[in-house]
Amino acid sequence: MASLKDMRVRIASTKATQKITKAMQMVAASKLRRAQAAAEAARPYAERMDTVVSNIAGAAAGSANAPRLLAGTGDDKVHLLLVCTGERGLSGAFNSSIVRLARERANALIQQGKEVKFYCVGRKGYEQLRRNFEKQIVGHTELRSVRVLGYKNAEDIAKTIVKMFDAGEFDVCTLFYSRFKSVIAQIPTAQQIIPLVIEKKETVGPAAFYEYEPEEDEILAELLPANLAVQIFRALLENNASFYGAQMSAMDNATRNAGDMIRKQTLIYNRTRQAMITKELIEIISGAEAL
């Protein structure tokens, strides 16, 4: 059995850990407000951008001059998985859930005879994927030194992806990130970004006819790379909000667990101390009666 001194040290250590987790919870809560506002503000623009590009792409579909980002390479043998995770841990299952979704997609593609490559954004995803797919990782970007996420960060990643696509290094690119729903709910999401997936939406009444100037192909040549950067930027903002939400929830649970441990350890300490005092009293009384 541990001595009373060891128990006191253990209780003091648990209290110190509880203070750290409580502080991290408060920091995550303060950063979550700004990150959530940024993610929610980016959603309407990203959705409208995707809708506009889809409308123009629908008009240009099947054209011989359609951009490669829309038409693709005509094959799907090589898949690039763009996995966006956090730079830090202590956030529950936030990072592992994104990596698990990407790993399941990769294993399914490999079973189909496809070649899989990874491009990692974030240190935690890179560390987890490196265990099983080290040779398949073709790129890695860390945002640890970035204080505030900006469009420039997503634009740099988008330019790298487009350059790899133009060089013929892959046929299909899928973006993996965690969509923020609430503090306790983050949804791992997979979105194909190259070639662009055109969603067919039901229209009520006669469809409108648009004439584009310049031609659709010329507009798409400018809009598709911009839309790619916008979708990546949205994913980074959603990830940022999801990370702080997951960290806030994880640190709250850790603080509660530390409180439970302190109560249990204090109860054991008091019982042990009382037993030792009772034992000493019995020995004193027994010695006095023996005299």
KEKE-3310 file (N, C-alpha, C; in steps of 0.2 Angstrom, whole numbers, plus 5000, padded with zeros to 4 digits):
npx = (5004:5002:5012:5007:5013:5016:5003:4998:5007:5002:4989:4991:4998:4987:4978:4986:4986:4973:4971:4978:4971:4958:4962:4966:4954:4946:4954:4952:4938:4937:4944:4936:4925:4928:4934:4922:4914:4921:4921:4907:4904:4911:4904:4892:4898:4907:4898:4889:4899:4902:4890:4889:4900:4896:4885:4890:4899:4890:4885:4896:4899:4905:4910:4924:4934:4934:4941:4954:4953:4939:4935:4944:4956:4952:4953:4954:4964:4974:4974:4973:4973:4969:4972:4966:4971:4973:4986:4990:4987:4977:4963:4953:4944:4946:4957:4960:4948:4946:4958:4955:4944:4950:4959:4951:4945:4957:4961:4950:4951:4963:4960:4953:4962:4968:4979:4986:4989:4995:4992:4996:4989:4993:5001:4997:4989:4998:5008:5000:4996:5009:5013:5007:5007:5019:5027:5018:5015:5016:5017:5017:5011:5013:5004:5008:5015:5006:4996:4983:4972:4972:4966:4977:4984:4977:4976:4990:4991:4982:4987:4999:4992:4986:4997:5003:4993:4993:5005:5002:5002:4992:4974:4962:4956:4953:4946:4948:4941:4935:4919:4911:4899:4893:4899:4900:4899:4907:4909:4917:4922:4922:4926:4926:4936:4944:4942:4929:4914:4898:4883:4867:4853:4836:4824:4811:4798:4801:4818:4831:4840:4856:4868:4885:4898:4915:4917:4911:4921:4933:4929:4928:4941:4947:4939:4939:4952:4951:4939:4944:4953:4945:4936:4946:4950:4938:4937:4949:4945:4933:4939:4947:4938:4931:4942:4944:4932:4932:4943:4939:4928:4935:4944:4935:4930:4941:4944:4933:4935:4947:4943:4935:4944:4952:4943:4941:4954:4957:4947:4952:4965:4961:4954:4965:4973:4966:4965:4978:4980:4971:4976:4988:4983:4977:4989:4995:4986:4986:4999:4999:4990:4997:5007)
npy = (4994:5011:5025:5038:5050:5047:5047:5060:5067:5061:5066:5080:5081:5077:5087:5098:5094:5095:5109:5112:5106:5113:5126:5124:5121:5133:5141:5135:5137:5151:5153:5146:5153:5163:5155:5147:5157:5162:5150:5148:5160:5158:5148:5151:5158:5149:5139:5146:5149:5136:5133:5142:5139:5126:5127:5134:5125:5114:5119:5119:5106:5091:5098:5100:5108:5109:5113:5104:5102:5101:5091:5081:5068:5058:5045:5035:5029:5033:5040:5054:5058:5071:5075:5084:5089:5093:5102:5100:5089:5082:5083:5074:5062:5069:5071:5057:5052:5058:5054:5040:5039:5043:5033:5021:5024:5024:5010:5004:5008:5003:4989:4989:4989:5002:5015:5024:5040:5051:5068:5078:5089:5097:5092:5081:5072:5068:5061:5050:5044:5041:5029:5018:5021:5027:5027:5031:5045:5060:5073:5087:5098:5110:5120:5125:5137:5147:5160:5165:5158:5161:5165:5164:5154:5143:5145:5143:5129:5124:5128:5120:5107:5108:5110:5097:5090:5094:5090:5077:5068:5062:5057:5058:5068:5069:5078:5078:5082:5089:5093:5106:5105:5106:5109:5097:5088:5084:5081:5070:5072:5068:5075:5076:5085:5086:5078:5091:5088:5088:5093:5088:5098:5099:5108:5120:5123:5130:5129:5141:5150:5154:5166:5166:5177:5180:5164:5149:5140:5148:5156:5146:5142:5151:5151:5138:5135:5145:5141:5129:5133:5140:5130:5122:5131:5133:5120:5121:5131:5125:5114:5120:5126:5114:5108:5116:5114:5101:5100:5108:5100:5088:5092:5097:5085:5079:5087:5085:5071:5072:5078:5068:5058:5065:5066:5052:5048:5057:5052:5039:5042:5049:5038:5029:5037:5038:5025:5022:5031:5026:5013:5017:5023:5011:5004:5012:5012:4998:4996:5004:4997:4985:4989)
npz = (5000:4996:5004:5015:5011:4998:4993:4995:4987:4975:4974:4974:4962:4953:4955:4950:4936:4933:4934:4923:4912:4914:4911:4898:4892:4894:4886:4873:4872:4871:4859:4850:4848:4838:4828:4825:4820:4809:4801:4799:4792:4780:4774:4766:4755:4749:4746:4736:4727:4723:4717:4706:4698:4695:4688:4676:4672:4669:4658:4649:4649:4641:4631:4619:4622:4636:4652:4660:4674:4675:4665:4668:4667:4660:4665:4680:4688:4697:4713:4722:4739:4749:4764:4778:4793:4811:4819:4832:4846:4859:4858:4858:4847:4836:4826:4823:4818:4805:4799:4799:4791:4779:4778:4776:4764:4756:4757:4752:4738:4735:4735:4724:4714:4712:4712:4726:4733:4745:4751:4764:4775:4789:4805:4813:4806:4796:4804:4808:4797:4791:4797:4791:4777:4772:4761:4751:4753:4746:4748:4760:4771:4784:4796:4807:4812:4808:4813:4811:4800:4783:4766:4758:4763:4759:4745:4742:4744:4735:4723:4722:4722:4709:4701:4702:4697:4683:4680:4678:4689:4696:4694:4700:4714:4731:4744:4762:4777:4793:4796:4805:4816:4829:4846:4852:4841:4827:4810:4800:4783:4766:4750:4733:4723:4711:4696:4695:4703:4696:4703:4700:4701:4705:4696:4697:4685:4669:4663:4665:4652:4649:4642:4640:4641:4641:4633:4640:4643:4644:4655:4665:4665:4673:4684:4690:4696:4706:4713:4718:4727:4736:4741:4748:4757:4764:4770:4778:4787:4793:4799:4808:4817:4821:4827:4839:4845:4848:4856:4867:4872:4875:4885:4894:4898:4903:4914:4922:4925:4931:4943:4949:4951:4961:4971:4974:4977:4988:4997:4999:5005:5017:5023:5025:5033:5044:5048:5052:5062:5071:5073:5080:5091:5097:5100:5109:5119:5122:5126:5138:5146:5148:5157)
capx = (5000:5006:5012:5003:5016:5014:4996:4998:5010:4998:4983:4994:4999:4981:4976:4989:4984:4966:4971:4980:4965:4953:4965:4965:4947:4945:4957:4949:4932:4938:4946:4931:4920:4931:4934:4916:4911:4924:4918:4900:4904:4914:4900:4888:4902:4909:4892:4887:4904:4902:4884:4890:4904:4893:4880:4894:4902:4885:4884:4902:4900:4905:4914:4930:4939:4933:4947:4955:4950:4932:4934:4948:4961:4949:4955:4954:4969:4978:4969:4976:4969:4971:4970:4967:4970:4976:4993:4991:4982:4973:4957:4948:4945:4946:4962:4959:4942:4948:4963:4951:4940:4955:4962:4946:4945:4963:4961:4945:4954:4969:4957:4950:4968:4970:4985:4984:4994:4992:4995:4994:4989:4993:5006:4994:4987:5005:5011:4997:4997:5016:5014:5005:5007:5024:5029:5013:5014:5019:5017:5016:5011:5011:5002:5009:5017:5001:4992:4977:4971:4970:4965:4983:4987:4973:4978:4996:4990:4978:4992:5003:4988:4985:5003:5004:4988:4995:5011:5000:5004:4986:4968:4956:4958:4947:4948:4946:4941:4930:4914:4909:4892:4892:4904:4901:4898:4911:4907:4922:4919:4926:4923:4930:4937:4946:4938:4924:4908:4893:4877:4861:4848:4829:4822:4804:4797:4806:4825:4833:4845:4861:4873:4891:4903:4917:4914:4911:4928:4937:4927:4930:4949:4949:4935:4940:4957:4949:4935:4948:4956:4939:4934:4951:4950:4932:4939:4953:4941:4929:4944:4949:4932:4930:4947:4943:4926:4933:4947:4935:4924:4940:4947:4930:4929:4947:4943:4928:4938:4952:4939:4933:4950:4954:4939:4943:4961:4956:4944:4957:4970:4958:4953:4971:4976:4962:4967:4985:4979:4967:4981:4993:4980:4977:4996:4997:4982:4988:5005:4998:4987:5002:5011)
capy = (5000:5018:5029:5044:5055:5046:5049:5067:5069:5059:5071:5086:5080:5077:5094:5102:5092:5097:5116:5113:5105:5118:5132:5123:5121:5140:5144:5132:5140:5158:5153:5142:5158:5166:5150:5145:5163:5162:5144:5149:5165:5155:5143:5154:5160:5143:5135:5150:5148:5130:5133:5146:5135:5120:5130:5136:5118:5110:5121:5117:5099:5088:5102:5097:5113:5110:5113:5097:5102:5099:5085:5076:5065:5052:5039:5036:5024:5036:5044:5058:5060:5077:5074:5090:5088:5098:5103:5098:5084:5083:5085:5068:5058:5074:5069:5050:5051:5061:5049:5034:5040:5043:5026:5017:5025:5021:5003:5002:5010:4998:4983:4989:4990:5009:5018:5029:5044:5056:5074:5079:5096:5096:5087:5075:5067:5065:5056:5044:5040:5038:5022:5013:5024:5032:5028:5034:5052:5064:5080:5088:5105:5111:5127:5127:5144:5152:5162:5166:5155:5165:5162:5163:5147:5138:5146:5139:5122:5123:5129:5114:5102:5109:5109:5090:5087:5096:5085:5070:5064:5059:5057:5060:5071:5069:5082:5075:5086:5088:5098:5108:5105:5109:5108:5089:5084:5086:5076:5068:5073:5067:5079:5076:5092:5086:5083:5094:5084:5093:5091:5090:5100:5099:5115:5120:5127:5130:5131:5148:5150:5159:5166:5168:5181:5176:5158:5145:5137:5153:5157:5140:5141:5156:5150:5132:5135:5149:5137:5124:5136:5142:5124:5120:5136:5132:5114:5123:5134:5120:5110:5124:5126:5107:5106:5119:5111:5094:5101:5110:5095:5083:5095:5097:5078:5077:5091:5081:5065:5073:5079:5062:5055:5068:5064:5045:5048:5060:5047:5033:5045:5050:5032:5026:5041:5037:5018:5023:5034:5021:5008:5020:5023:5004:5001:5015:5009:4991:4996:5006:4992:4980:4991)
capz = (5000:4996:5010:5015:5008:4991:4992:4995:4980:4969:4974:4972:4954:4949:4955:4945:4930:4933:4933:4916:4908:4914:4907:4890:4890:4893:4880:4867:4872:4868:4852:4847:4845:4832:4823:4822:4816:4802:4797:4797:4787:4774:4770:4760:4749:4746:4742:4731:4722:4720:4713:4700:4694:4693:4683:4670:4670:4666:4651:4646:4649:4634:4626:4617:4625:4643:4656:4663:4680:4674:4661:4671:4663:4656:4669:4687:4691:4702:4717:4727:4745:4752:4771:4782:4801:4815:4821:4839:4849:4865:4855:4857:4841:4830:4821:4821:4814:4798:4796:4798:4785:4773:4777:4774:4757:4753:4757:4747:4732:4734:4734:4717:4710:4710:4715:4730:4735:4750:4753:4771:4778:4797:4807:4816:4800:4793:4809:4809:4790:4790:4800:4786:4770:4772:4754:4747:4755:4741:4750:4767:4773:4791:4797:4815:4813:4806:4819:4808:4794:4778:4760:4755:4764:4755:4738:4740:4743:4729:4717:4723:4719:4702:4698:4702:4692:4677:4678:4677:4695:4698:4690:4705:4720:4736:4750:4768:4783:4798:4796:4811:4817:4836:4851:4853:4835:4821:4805:4795:4777:4760:4745:4727:4720:4705:4693:4698:4702:4695:4706:4696:4705:4702:4695:4696:4680:4664:4665:4662:4647:4649:4637:4643:4638:4636:4632:4646:4644:4646:4662:4669:4666:4679:4690:4693:4701:4712:4717:4722:4733:4740:4744:4753:4762:4768:4774:4784:4793:4796:4803:4814:4822:4824:4832:4845:4848:4850:4862:4872:4875:4878:4891:4899:4901:4907:4920:4926:4927:4937:4949:4951:4954:4967:4977:4976:4981:4995:5002:5001:5009:5024:5027:5027:5038:5050:5050:5055:5069:5076:5075:5085:5098:5100:5102:5115:5125:5124:5130:5145:5150:5150:5162)
cpx = (5004:5006:5008:5006:5015:5007:4995:5001:5005:4992:4985:4995:4992:4978:4979:4987:4977:4966:4973:4974:4960:4956:4964:4958:4944:4948:4954:4942:4932:4940:4941:4926:4922:4931:4927:4913:4914:4922:4911:4899:4906:4909:4896:4892:4904:4904:4890:4893:4904:4896:4885:4894:4901:4888:4884:4896:4896:4884:4890:4903:4900:4909:4921:4936:4938:4940:4948:4953:4943:4932:4938:4953:4958:4950:4954:4958:4973:4974:4974:4972:4972:4968:4971:4966:4973:4983:4995:4985:4978:4966:4952:4950:4945:4950:4961:4953:4943:4953:4959:4947:4944:4958:4957:4945:4951:4963:4956:4947:4959:4966:4954:4956:4970:4976:4983:4990:4991:4996:4992:4995:4988:4998:5003:4992:4993:5008:5007:4997:5004:5017:5012:5006:5013:5026:5024:5012:5019:5020:5015:5016:5009:5009:5003:5011:5012:4996:4985:4976:4969:4969:4971:4986:4983:4975:4985:4995:4986:4983:4997:4999:4987:4991:5005:4999:4990:5001:5009:5001:4998:4980:4963:4959:4952:4950:4944:4947:4936:4925:4911:4902:4890:4899:4906:4900:4902:4911:4913:4919:4924:4922:4928:4930:4940:4945:4932:4917:4902:4886:4871:4856:4841:4827:4814:4802:4802:4813:4827:4839:4850:4866:4879:4895:4909:4914:4915:4918:4933:4936:4929:4938:4951:4946:4937:4946:4955:4944:4938:4951:4951:4937:4939:4951:4944:4934:4944:4950:4936:4933:4946:4944:4931:4936:4946:4937:4928:4938:4944:4931:4929:4942:4942:4929:4935:4947:4939:4931:4944:4949:4937:4939:4953:4950:4940:4949:4961:4953:4948:4962:4967:4956:4960:4974:4972:4963:4973:4984:4976:4972:4986:4990:4979:4983:4997:4993:4984:4994:5004:4995:4992:5006:5007)
cpy = (5006:5021:5035:5050:5054:5048:5056:5070:5067:5064:5078:5086:5080:5084:5099:5100:5095:5105:5117:5112:5110:5124:5130:5123:5128:5143:5142:5136:5147:5158:5150:5148:5161:5161:5148:5151:5163:5156:5145:5155:5163:5151:5146:5155:5154:5139:5139:5149:5141:5129:5136:5142:5129:5122:5131:5129:5114:5113:5120:5110:5095:5092:5099:5102:5114:5109:5106:5096:5100:5092:5079:5073:5059:5045:5040:5030:5027:5041:5048:5060:5066:5077:5080:5088:5093:5097:5100:5092:5086:5086:5079:5064:5063:5072:5062:5049:5053:5055:5042:5034:5039:5036:5021:5018:5023:5014:5000:5003:5005:4991:4983:4990:4997:5010:5024:5033:5049:5062:5077:5086:5095:5090:5080:5069:5064:5060:5050:5040:5038:5031:5017:5015:5028:5033:5031:5042:5056:5071:5081:5095:5106:5119:5128:5134:5149:5153:5162:5163:5161:5162:5161:5156:5142:5139:5143:5132:5120:5123:5123:5108:5102:5108:5101:5087:5089:5092:5078:5065:5060:5060:5060:5063:5072:5073:5079:5080:5085:5094:5100:5108:5108:5107:5100:5085:5088:5080:5075:5068:5071:5071:5078:5083:5092:5079:5085:5089:5089:5090:5093:5092:5101:5106:5115:5125:5126:5133:5137:5146:5156:5160:5169:5172:5183:5169:5154:5142:5142:5155:5152:5140:5146:5153:5143:5132:5139:5145:5132:5127:5138:5136:5121:5125:5135:5125:5116:5126:5130:5116:5114:5125:5119:5105:5109:5116:5105:5095:5103:5105:5090:5086:5096:5090:5076:5081:5087:5074:5066:5075:5073:5058:5058:5066:5057:5045:5051:5055:5041:5036:5046:5043:5028:5030:5039:5030:5018:5026:5030:5016:5011:5020:5016:5002:5005:5013:5002:4991:4999:5001:4986:4982:4991)
cpz = (5000:5002:5010:5011:5000:4989:4991:4989:4974:4969:4972:4964:4950:4949:4950:4938:4928:4931:4925:4911:4908:4911:4900:4888:4889:4887:4873:4866:4869:4861:4847:4844:4839:4827:4820:4818:4809:4798:4794:4792:4780:4770:4765:4754:4745:4743:4736:4725:4719:4715:4706:4696:4691:4687:4676:4668:4667:4659:4646:4646:4642:4629:4625:4621:4632:4647:4659:4670:4680:4671:4664:4666:4658:4659:4676:4691:4697:4706:4722:4733:4749:4759:4775:4789:4805:4816:4828:4841:4855:4863:4854:4851:4835:4824:4818:4817:4806:4795:4795:4792:4778:4772:4774:4766:4753:4752:4752:4740:4730:4732:4727:4712:4708:4714:4719:4732:4740:4750:4759:4773:4786:4799:4810:4811:4797:4798:4809:4802:4788:4792:4795:4778:4769:4764:4749:4748:4750:4743:4757:4769:4780:4792:4804:4816:4811:4811:4817:4801:4789:4771:4756:4757:4760:4747:4737:4740:4737:4723:4717:4720:4712:4698:4697:4697:4685:4675:4677:4683:4698:4694:4694:4711:4725:4742:4756:4774:4787:4798:4803:4811:4824:4840:4852:4847:4829:4816:4800:4788:4771:4754:4739:4724:4713:4702:4696:4697:4702:4698:4702:4701:4701:4701:4694:4690:4674:4666:4661:4657:4648:4644:4640:4639:4642:4636:4639:4648:4646:4653:4667:4670:4672:4685:4694:4698:4707:4716:4721:4728:4738:4744:4749:4758:4767:4773:4779:4789:4796:4801:4809:4819:4825:4829:4839:4849:4851:4856:4868:4876:4878:4884:4896:4902:4905:4914:4925:4929:4932:4943:4953:4954:4960:4972:4979:4980:4988:5000:5004:5006:5016:5027:5029:5033:5045:5053:5054:5062:5074:5078:5080:5091:5101:5103:5109:5121:5127:5128:5137:5149:5152:5156:5169)
residu = (MET:ALA:SER:LEU:LYS:ASP:MET:ARG:VAL:ARG:ILE:ALA:SER:THR:LYS:ALA:THR:GLN:LYS:ILE:THR:LYS:ALA:MET:GLN:MET:VAL:ALA:ALA:SER:LYS:LEU:ARG:ARG:ALA:GLN:ALA:ALA:ALA:GLU:ALA:ALA:ARG:PRO:TYR:ALA:GLU:ARG:MET:ASP:THR:VAL:VAL:SER:ASN:ILE:ALA:GLY:ALA:ALA:ALA:GLY:SER:ALA:ASN:ALA:PRO:ARG:LEU:LEU:ALA:GLY:THR:GLY:ASP:ASP:LYS:VAL:HIS:LEU:LEU:LEU:VAL:CYS:THR:GLY:GLU:ARG:GLY:LEU:SER:GLY:ALA:PHE:ASN:SER:SER:ILE:VAL:ARG:LEU:ALA:ARG:GLU:ARG:ALA:ASN:ALA:LEU:ILE:GLN:GLN:GLY:LYS:GLU:VAL:LYS:PHE:TYR:CYS:VAL:GLY:ARG:LYS:GLY:TYR:GLU:GLN:LEU:ARG:ARG:ASN:PHE:GLU:LYS:GLN:ILE:VAL:GLY:HIS:THR:GLU:LEU:ARG:SER:VAL:ARG:VAL:LEU:GLY:TYR:LYS:ASN:ALA:GLU:ASP:ILE:ALA:LYS:THR:ILE:VAL:LYS:MET:PHE:ASP:ALA:GLY:GLU:PHE:ASP:VAL:CYS:THR:LEU:PHE:TYR:SER:ARG:PHE:LYS:SER:VAL:ILE:ALA:GLN:ILE:PRO:THR:ALA:GLN:GLN:ILE:ILE:PRO:LEU:VAL:ILE:GLU:LYS:LYS:GLU:THR:VAL:GLY:PRO:ALA:ALA:PHE:TYR:GLU:TYR:GLU:PRO:GLU:GLU:ASP:GLU:ILE:LEU:ALA:GLU:LEU:LEU:PRO:ALA:ASN:LEU:ALA:VAL:GLN:ILE:PHE:ARG:ALA:LEU:LEU:GLU:ASN:ASN:ALA:SER:PHE:TYR:GLY:ALA:GLN:MET:SER:ALA:MET:ASP:ASN:ALA:THR:ARG:ASN:ALA:GLY:ASP:MET:ILE:ARG:LYS:GLN:THR:LEU:ILE:TYR:ASN:ARG:THR:ARG:GLN:ALA:MET:ILE:THR:LYS:GLU:LEU:ILE:GLU:ILE:ILE:SER:GLY:ALA:GLU:ALA:LEU)
# end
